[in-house]
Amino acid sequence: MQKTSRSLFLLLLKITTMKKILTGFLLALTGGIIAAGVILHYTNKNTSFFKTQETPLQFISSPLPNAPVSDFTQAAELTLNSVVHIKTISRQESQVIDPLQGLFFGNPYQQRAPQEVAASGSGVIISNDGYIATNNHVVNGASEIEVTLNDNSSFKATVIGVDPTTDLALIKIDADNLTPIYYGNSDEVKVGQWVVAVGNPFNLTSTVTAGIVSAKGRNIHILQDQYAIESFIQTDAAVNPGNSGGALVNTQGELIGINTAIASNTGSYTGYAFAIPSNMVKKITTDLLKFGKVQRAMLGIKMRDIDQKLAEEKNLKGIHGVYINEAFDKSAAQEAGLAAGDIITKIGAAKITKGSELQEQISQFRPGDKIIITYLRDGSEKTADVLLKNTNGTTSIVEKDAAALGAKFEQASKEELQKLRIDHGVKISALEEGKLRANGIKQGFIITQLDNEAVRTPEELSAKLKNKKGGILLEGVYPNGMKAYYGFGL
């Protein structure tokens, strides 16, 4: 009897234990099902919850935001091999006044031998076959350009084209398998984000500095051109002479700007530097390569930033946007229905709060492109489809020719040639905005040689310029007898 009772007790114990195990199993299974349901619920709501997005880096911004980190090693590693050191040699003319020469020969100016002047800057590799973006002021007037890569190999460079209105230039070296920089979207740059400047200040090659974006759309009035576009990214990353033409990148190593200028009373960095936005760089360099000159799209308005004074004067409800003072006759703006008194608030999806931002957005388009402009009229929001035009008032691409120099030419008279003791030359009879004025050439200059070849008639000059690519060298003399040499890119 005692043995039977013991066996029954053990059986009951086993049954109880199995119930506990089974209960635990069922609880775990239930929890797993609930957890799976929760995950599926949120996964269905957000299909990217578990996805890893793969996006090509070149010309496309990363889908991940820039993180406010203090480690810039990734940005430096991705950028150093894409930034080059540029050294230039230019020849500058000088003269002294010699009273005896003036007394006996009628010309008091005595020409000195050209002096070689060395300078340096930076550049950014934008293709693996040797195209490099830099500043116009880095290569302007240079007779020799040497590019040194991060591995210390050096190459001679030629100028493909320049654009004084944005201070950008495109040069080329004969090299392959280079490391082009990755492009970021400068429209997405935010004030306060970390950035890295890479360049060669004071000939200290491959120098990296860091800071933040302290402002956008800055116009500091340093480009002296009728069609100048200034909408700089302002940063407190240390930039000095020699950084010009170098890269400003985000923490992912993507180009967001070309370092161009500093605000300084000393000539060295004192807290603020300015970079040309990468979207503008991409469009300008593409134009220079494809067309030989920048295809400038024009809206055709006279505009004004809105401040409190204007808002009160015109009884405006806010102080944001760009006020149209005048829409020029037959301009793209007028033909789209825009008029004086309208306030432009958007170009496409880009918000516009000041004139420099409007210029930056328009600069990314070509003549013949269509854009959507959002504007306010009498407080009501409207949109307009605008067909952009060129500087000549048409929608066609502007061909590169002698007219791009911004000058009219005529045959130098026999009297002028005799007085200057030369036997040939083409005189600049009128000068407008263009390559010649941008490079310091004055009206009245008599061109005697182009690329070391004699120039005798205006027709001959035009023929030589028609199919010319890259840089040119003009030689000549002014009416006062001063000889001069000018080198620049077309």
Secondary structure, 3 states (H helix, E strand, C coil): CHHHHHHHHHHHHHHHHHHHHHHHHHHHHHHHHHHHHHHHHHHHHCCCCCCCCCCCCCCCCCCCCCCCCCCCHHHHHHHHHHEEEEEEEEEECCEEECHHHHHHHCCCEEECCCEEEEEEEEEEECCCCCEEEEEHHHHCCCCEEEEECCCCCEEEEEEEEEECCCCEEEEEECCCCCCCCEECCHHHCCCCCEEEEEECHHHCCCEEEEEEEEEEEECCCCCCCCCCCCCEEEECCCCCCCCCCCEEECCCCEEEEEEEEEECCCCCCCCEEEEEEHHHHHHHHHHHHHHCCCCCCECCEEEEECCHHHHHHHCCCCCCCEEEEEECCCCHHHHCCCCCCCEEEEECCEECCCHHHHHHHHCCCCCCCEEEEEEEECCEEEEEEEECECCCCCCCCCCCCHHHHCEEEEECCHHHHHHHCCCCCEEEEEECCCHHHHCCCCCCCEEEEECCEECCCHHHHHHHHHCCCCEEEEEEECCCCCEEEEEEEC
